[in-house]
C-alpha cells in the first residue's frame, strides 16, 4: 500500500475555500428530504466528516483510488467464513469505539469488548461441565463462574456462547475441513452458575494474508491479539453482553492488542495445575497439565 503526499505547500485561497464549503453544503442539503430523521442525521454527519477528512489531509486522486481498491479487496475476500470488514473495523478501533458508545457503564456490569470476526451461529450445546474443545489442541482449562444482574440476583437459564482458537492460534472456521471445535453454548443452572472445559487461551495473529494485513504491514503494526476467550451472554430483560477474558501475565497485553480489546477488568488469573492434580469434576487428564479460571458475569438491564 503506497501513497504519495499531496502538495500541501500551496495555500488554500478564499475562493477555493468557498468552493469546497459550497460543495459540502450542497451534499449535506441533498439529504434534507430523508424521511427517517435518524438516517438523515447519520448521512449528513458522515458527509461532513468525510469531506473534512479529505480536506484536512488534502487527499490526492491517487490516494482516493488506492482507498477504493483497498475497500474493493476487503469486499472480495469477505465470505460466510471470513469477515474482513469486521477485521478492518477492529484494527481501526472503530469496533471498540462503537462498543464504548453503546455499552454505558451501569452499576458494576461486566465490561464489553469486541465481537471479532469468528463467531458462528448454531454452535453445539454442551451440558454444564461439558467440553467446548471438540478435539481442538491445547491445554485443558476449567472455566466457571456465575451470571447475575446488577442487583446481585442470579440469572437462571442465561445462554452463554463461548468460542476460542486452538493452541496453534486458529479458529475452526480457518480450517477447510468443516470442523466444529473450540466453540459451544450452554445455559446457567437455577442458581446462575456455569462451568465448562475449554482451552487455555494463547496469543495469535488476526488473519493478515489479506488487505487488512497489508495495511498493518504498511504502517508497521503487529497483527497479534492478546490471549483471550470469547463470551456472548444473553438473558431475558437484560442487556446482551459480548466480551472476552484475557490471561493475566500474557506479555502481549503490554505489547498491545491489535484490536484494542483489552480492559483491565477482563484480565483474569489462569492458574496452571500440575499433572495428577484432581480436577473439579473428576476428569482424568493423565500426565497433562491443566489450568482453571473464574469469570463472574454481571448483566445490565436491557435498554440502559
Secondary structure, DSSP 8 states (H G I E B T S, - for coil): ---------S---HHHHHHHHHHHHHHHHTTTT-SSHHHHHHHHHHHHHHHHHHHHHT--HHHHHHHHHHHHHHHHH--SS--HHHHHHHHTTHHHHHHHHHS---TT--------S---TT--B--TT-B--TT--S-EEEEEEEEEETTS-B-TT-EEEEE---TTS--GGGSSS----SEEEEE--TTSEEEEEEE----EE---SSHHHHHHHHHT---EE--EEEEEEE-TTB--EEEEEEETT-HHHHH--TT----GGGEE--EEE-TT---TT----TT--EEEEE--EEE-BTT-
